[in-house]
């Protein structure tokens, strides 16, 4: 096992980035930070630089980078400040870096993930869009660079921990993968009332503390749809061998059912520091800072089928996962782009909560998804899909 690793965190001011730094702070003898990146949160980035002393800090926004540069100098810190998308790629593939935490939300994190993959890094993948949008293009980069991809989403980390060590045996030994879903804040809500949901209500997740975009995705179950797509590419099983079950308590994070019908599951408290610590220390394990699961105090664990209790009506977006996986190459990238635009529009109160699915579905039907061969093709699909989604948003007003 490597005794010391130098880490780049792409998206250090977000919830995953902050949790990663919390874990790293517990193990200073094993890890040091090479680079931190953010978009515009200057003061938080300054505080992170003061504590972890990275060699490089990247701000995507040029104005924020200039402000950070002045503050870094005023504090007497030695961190070099860079800015722009190209700088993200540079710190993702820098030769000094052993592992990259990819935690930039949305398609904006795709290019830096590809850069890390091509450079053969240990890639801790919290940005599901690398696989949802990147698909086969991303997997080809992983193979070309010899990168090691470790899933950080709690569900995919749980699946990874429940699978055999040898990936070559997965398809032969595994019957299906079962992703668990909490059901979000509207699991029991009357579907006809979803048109009245406010952004603050959609962002109030019952179990997890997350950013606003992913919280809305959890409320619509689009987050689970994207996770189904991610699981398809991560683990190589056919779409009809991927299943979703509602588990409101979020104690079982996901399961693997084997050919003999035995089921292996990973359990734990709903704390993202657990999969983060596992990814950082893999194939070993280390303290995460999360509370231990107390089985004596554990409430009953329940499960609900996605086919019952109005779930298809309440969560119509979930079925789009299988539709896009069976559709034309590039369809998953269309869905991701449309959903980002739709969620942004909802958070800005431009459309209703129940219109998010309408925008996603309409965009999928409107955009022809060519077979992408490289990053330029993926970005073109993303651009065209966003344009179409914005038109549908305007139609909803």
N, C-alpha and C positions, 0 to 999 in steps of 0.2 A: 504493500500500500504506500502511495506517495505520502511523505511525511508533512509536506507543506504545499499549499496550493494558493496561487494568486488568482483573484476573482475579478471579473468585470460584471457589473450589475447594470443591465439595460433597463431603465425605468426604476431608479432607486427611490424616487419620492412617492411612488404608488404603494398600495397596500402590500403587494408581494415583495417589492423592493425593501420596504421598511421591515417586514418580517424576516427577510433574508439577512439584513444587517443585524437584527436582534440575535439571530442564531450565530452569526459570525462572531459577534462580540463575546459570546460564551466560550469561544474556542480560538483565542488569539494565537496559540502555539501552532495551530493547524492551518490557519487561513490569514491572508492579508488581502487588502483591496487594491487592485491596480487602477480601476476606473469606475466612476459613477456617472450615470447619465440621467437627464430629465428634460422636460420641455420648457417650463417657465417658472417653476417654483424655486426662486433664487434663495430665499431665506432658509428653507429646509435643506437645500443642497449645501449651503454654507455651513450649516450645523453638522451635516454628515461629513463634510470635508474636514472640519475641525476635529471630529471624533475619530474618523478612520484614516485620515491622511492619505488619500489616493494620489497616485502620480498624476492622473488626468481626471478632469471633470468636464463633461460635455453637456452643453445646453443646446437643444434643437433651435431655439429662438435666438437670433443674433443679438437683439436688444437685451435679453436676459443674460446672455453670455458676457456682454460688456459690463453690465451692472455687477455680475458675479466676480468678474476680474478685478474690479475696483475694491470690492469687499474682501476678496482673498488677499489682496495686497495690504489692505488696511489691517487685517488680522495677522499679518506676517506669516501666512501659510505658503508652502512651496508648491501647491497643486497647480498644474498647468491647466488653463481653461481653453477649450476648443468649442466650436459651434457648428451646427449643420448636420444634415443627414450623412454626409460622407464621413464625418468624424465618428458617428455611431459605428459605421462599418470598420473604421480603423481600430477602435478599441475592442471590437468584437473579435478581430482576427490578429491582434498584436502578438508577436512571438513571446512576449513575457507572460502571456495569459494562459493559465491551465484550464480554467472553467469559466463559462459564461452563463449567467442567469438572464434568460430572455423573458422580461416581464413588461415590455411595452405593449399597451393595449391596442388591439386592432391591426389592420394591414400595415400601419406605419412601422411595425417592428419586423416586417418580412425581410427586407434587404439585409439588415444586420444579422438576422438568424441565418440567412444563406451564407453570409460572409464567414460566420463562425463555423458553419458546417463545412464549407470548402477548406477552411484552415485546419480542420481535424480536431476541433476543440471538444472537450466534455461540455455538452450543451444541455443545460437544465431548462426545459421547455415549459414555461408558464404562459407563453403567448401561443394559444391554440391556433391562431391564424396562420402560423408558419405551415401547418399541415392542412388546415381547412382551405386556405388560399393557395398555398404552395403545392400541395398534393405530390404528384410524381416528380415535379421539378425539384422540390425540396428533398425528397428521398434520394434522387439522383445525386444531389450535392452532398448529402450525407455519405453515400457510398463512395463518391469520388474523393472526398477529403478524408475518409476514414474516421469520421466523427462518432462520438458516443452520445446518443440522445437519451436523456432520462426525463420522463414526464413528471411535472410538478403539480398539475391539477390533482386535487385530492382523489378524484375518481380514477384517473389513469395511473396515478402512483399506486393506488390500491390494487388495480388489476395487475400492474407490473410485479408487485410484491406477491401476488397470488398465482402467477404463472410459473411454469418450470424454468429452470435456469437457462436451458438451451432453447433459443428461439426457433431452431430448426424443427423442434418437436411440437410447437404450439398447435399448428393446424391439425396434426394427427391425434393429439391427446385431448384437445379441448373441444367440447360440444358447443358452448356459447359463452359469451361475455355478458354479464348483467350489470348495467350501470344503475346506481341508485340515484334518486332525485328527491329532494326534500318536498317538492311541490310548491315551494315559495310561499309568499304571504297570501296568495289567493286560492290555495288548494281547495278550500271549502266554500269559496264565495260563489254566489249564484252567477252563472256566466252572463246573464242578461244585464247585470250591473257593472260589468267590467268597463263599459264605456265611460263610467264616472270616475275611474281610478285616477288619482293625481300622481305626479312624479314622486313626491315625498312618500306616499303610500307604497308605490312600487319599489322604492329603494330601501324599505324597512324589512330586510330579510329576517326571518325568525331565528335562524341558527348561525349565520356567518356574517362577519363584518367585511364588506367588500366595497369596491368603487361603485359609482352610480351606474355606469354603463352595464357592468356585469350583473349588478343587482336587478336592473330592469330585465336583462336577458333571463335571469333566474325566474322572475315573475311571469314572463311569457313562456317559459320553458325553451326558448331559443338557445339558451346556454347549453341545455342538454342536447338539443339537435346538433349544435356545433361539436359537442363532445362525442356524439356518435360518429360523426365524420372523422374526428381526430382519432378515435379508437380504430376505425377502419384502416387508416394509414399507419398508425403506430404498431398495431399487432397483426395486421395482414389477414384477418378473418373476413369472410364475405359478409355483406350487409345483413343478410337474413340470419346471421349468427350473432347479431348484436341486439340486445333487449334492454328496455328501460322499465324499472319498477319504482313506484313512489314509496319512499321510506322516510316519513316526516321527522324522525328523531336525528337523522344524519350521524348515526353511530357506526353503521356498516357503510363504508365508503364506496364499495363496489365488490363484485363477486365473479368468480370463474367457475362455471359448471363443466365438469370433465365428462368424458365418454361413458364412464361408469355411473354417471349421475351423482357422484359426490360433488360437493360445492366447497370451495375454499374462498374465504372472505377475509378482508382486512378491516379491523375495527379500531376506533380511536376517538378521542374528543374532537369536535369540529374546530381545529386549530391548524392553519396552514403551515405553521412552523414544523409540524411532523413530516409532511412530504418534502419540505425544503431541506430539513436536516438529513433525511434519507438520501435525497439526491446529492447533496454536498458530500456525504460520507460514503456513499455507495462504492464498493460492495459491503462496507462495514456499516455500523450504526453508531450514533452518538446522541448525547442529550440535546433535546430540542427546546426545552423551556416550557413545553405544553404540559398541562395537568394530566395525570394518569387517569385512565378510565376506572371509575369506582363501580364495580359490578353490584355491590351491596346497595348502592343508592340509585342504580340505573332503573329508569322507568321501563315499562313494557315497550318492546320494539314491535312496530306494526308495518305492514306492507299493503300496498294497494295496486291493483292492475291499472295500467294506462287506458285500458279499454272500458273501464267502468266508472260509475259515479260522475258522469259528465266530463271526464277528463279530455276526450277528443274535442269536445265543444269548447272547453275552457282553455285548452292548449293546442290550437290547430297548427301552430308552427312546428311542432315536434315531428310531424310526418314528413316535413320538407327535407329532413336529413336523408331518409331512404330514397326520396324522389330525386334528390340531386346526385346521390351516389350512383343511382342507376341511370342518370341522365347523361347528357353530352359532357365530355371532359371540359372543365372550366366552370361547370354549373355551381360547384361549391363556392368558387370565388365570387360568382354573381350573388349568391345568397348572402355571403358575409358582408359584401359591400352594401347591398340593399338594407340589411339589418342595421349596420352602423348608421346609415342616413336616417332610417326610420326611428331608431332609438334617440338619436340626437334631436330629431324633430319633436318627438314626444317630450323629452326633457325640457325643450324650449317652448312647450305648450302650443306647438303648431298643428299637431294631430292628436287624436284621442288614443288611449292605450289600446283599444281594440282595433285600431287602424294600422298598428305596426305590422300585423300579419298581412293585411291587405296590400301594403306597400311591398313587402317581401315577395308575396306570391305574384303580384302583377309584374314586378321587375324580372322575376325568373321567366315569366312568359314572354316578356318584351325583348330581352337581350339574348342574342345568339352567342353561345359560348364556344369559341373555337378551341381547338386542342392546344393548350399553351406549351411552349417548348423551352422558355427561359423567363427570366425576371421581367424583361420588357413586355412579353406577351401577357404575363400576369398583371402587370401594372395597367396595361391597356384594357383588359377585361374589367379591372377594378374601376378605372376611370369611366368607362362607358356605363357600367352598372350604377355608379353613383349619380351620373347625369340622369339616367332613366328613373332612379328612385326619387330624385328631387322633383322630377316632373309629376310623379304619382303623389308625392307629398302635397304639391300645389293643387292637385286634383281633389285631395281630401279636404282642403280648407273650405 
